[in-house]
Amino acid sequence: MAGLVDGKVALVTGAGSGIGRATALEFAREGALVVAADIDSGSAEETAQLIKDLGGESKAFLVDVTDEFAVSNMVDFTVSEYGRLDCAHNNAGILGPLSDIANYPREAYDRVLDVNVTGVWLSLQAEVRQMLKQETPHGSHTIVNTSSVAGLVSNHEIPAYTVSKHAVVGLTTSAAQSYGKQGIRVNAVCPALIETKMSMPFQIDPDKPSTTRVRQAIDRNGQAKEVAAAVVWLSSPASSFVTGTPLRVDGGALA
């Protein structure tokens, strides 16, 4: 039985850990050829090897998503290895420090926006340019950006992250409007508390309810593979009439 993205070429940034790694593995399980890109080359190589261990096909690529030249090279590498680019997941991101606005360091603010917003912007540009060149069935190109529930509501403890993830939703809807007629669908996933290293300060501790920062309708932390499943669905023909959507994968946190 064919997978959801059987034979497609998928590119994932931030693929060395967390949601990015889980998504790269899920793409592979569903039949895609995967380029696992990350700023940590060792982690990217580990993800590519995990895919190969599953019997899939993957290449690792070292990239700093804030570097326009490096991002362009990432897309060129994908095409040189596999001939085209069908699906992209722009996932690379950082949390930044926990602080109120008045005391938030300017250097940290700039870094968060550079990675989380400019990184998605540059990736989108390079991916769309490549996809527009390809003569493939209309509607077969997909891009999924990683936003957050902090891209839909505010979180006073992580103001720069909140700003950046709201911007990702804006980039997503703008790109979806711009390229829908040309067969490119662009969506975002908006996770809540997912068990990754980056979200450790906010995770639900069932043994220490008094320290829990956020409660969700599903009273547990989400798993990276649950977000990965949503990304791959948004990248597949099963979601062919879905574009410009910030999809909540939040355990009911905003319910």
Secondary structure, 3 states (H helix, E strand, C coil): CCCCCCCCEEEEECCCCHHHHHHHHHHHHCCCEEEEEECCHHHHHHHHHHHHHCCCCEEEEECCCCCHHHHHHHHHHHHHHHCCCCEEEECCCCCCCCCCHHHCCHHHHHHHHHHHHHHHHHHHHHHHHHHHHCCCCCCCEEEEEECCHHHCCCCCCCHHHHHHHHHHHHHHHHHHHHHHHHCEEEEEEEECCECCHHHHHHCCCCCCHHHCCCCCCCCCCECHHHHHHHHHHHCCHHHCCCCCCEEEECCCCCC
